[in-house]
Amino acid sequence: MQLLIDRLRPFIANGGLRGKQGVLVAPSEEGEPCCGPLVGSFRRSLSYLGMTYGGSVLARAYEKGEVADRPEELAKAAALGASLGMA
């Protein structure tokens, strides 16, 4: 999270991201139930930048490529993208 904040720090002063949406896509071995603190930090970071939270896909996965074997997670990502006009 700190790296994200460091990389986006120039946009805080100039407001270049104000009004934009951010989405969180993250794999976790435990899945969505354990990601509350991550989502909270992400939402606070977006708020600080003047952005809005568009949603998240918190896939249950551990190994590289594992999400590809979970069509329900891919469907969630596609639905989120479509709801935000990204499809």
HUZI-V868863 format. One record per residue. RES is the residue in one letter. OMEGA is omega in whole degrees, -180 to 180 (999 if undefined). Layout:
# HUZI-V868863
res: <RES	RES>
omega: <OMEGA	OMEGA>
This chain:
# HUZI-V868863
res: <M	Q	L	L	I	D	R	L	R	P	F	I	A	N	G	G	L	R	G	K	Q	G	V	L	V	A	P	S	E	E	G	E	P	C	C	G	P	L	V	G	S	F	R	R	S	L	S	Y	L	G	M	T	Y	G	G	S	V	L	A	R	A	Y	E	K	G	E	V	A	D	R	P	E	E	L	A	K	A	A	A	L	G	A	S	L	G	M	A>
omega: <-179	178	177	-179	180	-179	-176	-177	178	-178	179	-177	-175	178	-177	-180	-178	179	179	177	175	176	180	175	-175	173	178	180	-178	-180	-173	-176	-177	-172	-179	180	178	180	179	179	180	-180	178	178	178	180	179	180	-178	-179	176	-180	-178	180	-178	170	-177	-172	175	-179	179	-177	177	179	-176	-179	179	179	-178	-177	179	178	178	178	177	180	179	179	178	178	179	-179	-180	-179	-178	-176	999>
